[in-house]
């Protein structure tokens, strides 16, 4: 998810996406430990998406 896409969404929508991403991150961690994930790059991508969303939410609160 690109930063431009994130900025176009409303804060309520971002909060639900953030929850989904955190659940996905947790599931990925379990899958990696169980050797069920072939692509470890997904973990990095999900972490970055979470960071982007949190940054955008923080910026919108400051305004």
CNS distance restraints for C-alpha pairs under 8 A (distance, minus, plus):
assign (resid   1 and name CA) (resid   5 and name CA) 6.56 0.50 0.50
assign (resid   1 and name CA) (resid   6 and name CA) 7.05 0.50 0.50
assign (resid   1 and name CA) (resid  49 and name CA) 6.30 0.50 0.50
assign (resid   2 and name CA) (resid   6 and name CA) 6.44 0.50 0.50
assign (resid   3 and name CA) (resid   7 and name CA) 6.18 0.50 0.50
assign (resid   3 and name CA) (resid  52 and name CA) 6.54 0.50 0.50
assign (resid   4 and name CA) (resid   8 and name CA) 6.53 0.50 0.50
assign (resid   5 and name CA) (resid   9 and name CA) 6.97 0.50 0.50
assign (resid   6 and name CA) (resid  14 and name CA) 7.43 0.50 0.50
assign (resid   6 and name CA) (resid  52 and name CA) 7.69 0.50 0.50
assign (resid   6 and name CA) (resid  53 and name CA) 6.63 0.50 0.50
assign (resid   6 and name CA) (resid  56 and name CA) 7.39 0.50 0.50
assign (resid   7 and name CA) (resid  56 and name CA) 6.67 0.50 0.50
assign (resid   9 and name CA) (resid  13 and name CA) 6.36 0.50 0.50
assign (resid   9 and name CA) (resid  14 and name CA) 6.54 0.50 0.50
assign (resid  10 and name CA) (resid  14 and name CA) 6.25 0.50 0.50
assign (resid  11 and name CA) (resid  15 and name CA) 6.18 0.50 0.50
assign (resid  11 and name CA) (resid  57 and name CA) 6.65 0.50 0.50
assign (resid  12 and name CA) (resid  16 and name CA) 6.60 0.50 0.50
assign (resid  13 and name CA) (resid  17 and name CA) 6.30 0.50 0.50
assign (resid  14 and name CA) (resid  18 and name CA) 5.95 0.50 0.50
assign (resid  14 and name CA) (resid  53 and name CA) 6.66 0.50 0.50
assign (resid  14 and name CA) (resid  57 and name CA) 7.64 0.50 0.50
assign (resid  15 and name CA) (resid  19 and name CA) 6.33 0.50 0.50
assign (resid  16 and name CA) (resid  20 and name CA) 6.33 0.50 0.50
assign (resid  17 and name CA) (resid  21 and name CA) 6.12 0.50 0.50
assign (resid  18 and name CA) (resid  22 and name CA) 6.21 0.50 0.50
assign (resid  18 and name CA) (resid  50 and name CA) 6.22 0.50 0.50
assign (resid  18 and name CA) (resid  53 and name CA) 6.71 0.50 0.50
assign (resid  18 and name CA) (resid  54 and name CA) 7.80 0.50 0.50
assign (resid  19 and name CA) (resid  23 and name CA) 6.32 0.50 0.50
assign (resid  20 and name CA) (resid  24 and name CA) 6.14 0.50 0.50
assign (resid  21 and name CA) (resid  25 and name CA) 6.05 0.50 0.50
assign (resid  21 and name CA) (resid  46 and name CA) 6.50 0.50 0.50
assign (resid  21 and name CA) (resid  49 and name CA) 7.65 0.50 0.50
assign (resid  21 and name CA) (resid  50 and name CA) 6.52 0.50 0.50
assign (resid  22 and name CA) (resid  26 and name CA) 6.26 0.50 0.50
assign (resid  22 and name CA) (resid  50 and name CA) 7.31 0.50 0.50
assign (resid  23 and name CA) (resid  27 and name CA) 6.22 0.50 0.50
assign (resid  24 and name CA) (resid  28 and name CA) 6.08 0.50 0.50
assign (resid  24 and name CA) (resid  46 and name CA) 7.65 0.50 0.50
assign (resid  25 and name CA) (resid  29 and name CA) 6.25 0.50 0.50
assign (resid  25 and name CA) (resid  43 and name CA) 6.62 0.50 0.50
assign (resid  25 and name CA) (resid  46 and name CA) 6.35 0.50 0.50
assign (resid  25 and name CA) (resid  47 and name CA) 7.25 0.50 0.50
assign (resid  26 and name CA) (resid  30 and name CA) 6.50 0.50 0.50
assign (resid  27 and name CA) (resid  31 and name CA) 6.18 0.50 0.50
assign (resid  28 and name CA) (resid  32 and name CA) 6.03 0.50 0.50
assign (resid  28 and name CA) (resid  37 and name CA) 7.57 0.50 0.50
assign (resid  28 and name CA) (resid  42 and name CA) 7.94 0.50 0.50
assign (resid  28 and name CA) (resid  43 and name CA) 6.56 0.50 0.50
assign (resid  29 and name CA) (resid  33 and name CA) 6.33 0.50 0.50
assign (resid  29 and name CA) (resid  43 and name CA) 7.62 0.50 0.50
assign (resid  30 and name CA) (resid  34 and name CA) 6.27 0.50 0.50
assign (resid  31 and name CA) (resid  35 and name CA) 6.07 0.50 0.50
assign (resid  31 and name CA) (resid  36 and name CA) 5.09 0.50 0.50
assign (resid  31 and name CA) (resid  37 and name CA) 5.80 0.50 0.50
assign (resid  32 and name CA) (resid  36 and name CA) 5.94 0.50 0.50
assign (resid  32 and name CA) (resid  37 and name CA) 5.42 0.50 0.50
assign (resid  32 and name CA) (resid  40 and name CA) 7.54 0.50 0.50
assign (resid  40 and name CA) (resid  44 and name CA) 7.49 0.50 0.50
assign (resid  41 and name CA) (resid  45 and name CA) 6.35 0.50 0.50
assign (resid  42 and name CA) (resid  46 and name CA) 6.12 0.50 0.50
assign (resid  43 and name CA) (resid  47 and name CA) 6.26 0.50 0.50
assign (resid  44 and name CA) (resid  48 and name CA) 6.26 0.50 0.50
assign (resid  45 and name CA) (resid  49 and name CA) 6.23 0.50 0.50
assign (resid  46 and name CA) (resid  50 and name CA) 6.23 0.50 0.50
assign (resid  47 and name CA) (resid  51 and name CA) 6.28 0.50 0.50
assign (resid  48 and name CA) (resid  52 and name CA) 6.12 0.50 0.50
assign (resid  49 and name CA) (resid  53 and name CA) 6.21 0.50 0.50
assign (resid  50 and name CA) (resid  54 and name CA) 6.15 0.50 0.50
assign (resid  51 and name CA) (resid  55 and name CA) 6.08 0.50 0.50
assign (resid  52 and name CA) (resid  56 and name CA) 6.24 0.50 0.50
assign (resid  53 and name CA) (resid  57 and name CA) 6.15 0.50 0.50
assign (resid  54 and name CA) (resid  58 and name CA) 6.13 0.50 0.50
assign (resid  55 and name CA) (resid  59 and name CA) 6.18 0.50 0.50
assign (resid  56 and name CA) (resid  60 and name CA) 6.19 0.50 0.50
assign (resid  57 and name CA) (resid  61 and name CA) 6.33 0.50 0.50
assign (resid  58 and name CA) (resid  62 and name CA) 6.43 0.50 0.50
assign (resid  59 and name CA) (resid  63 and name CA) 6.63 0.50 0.50
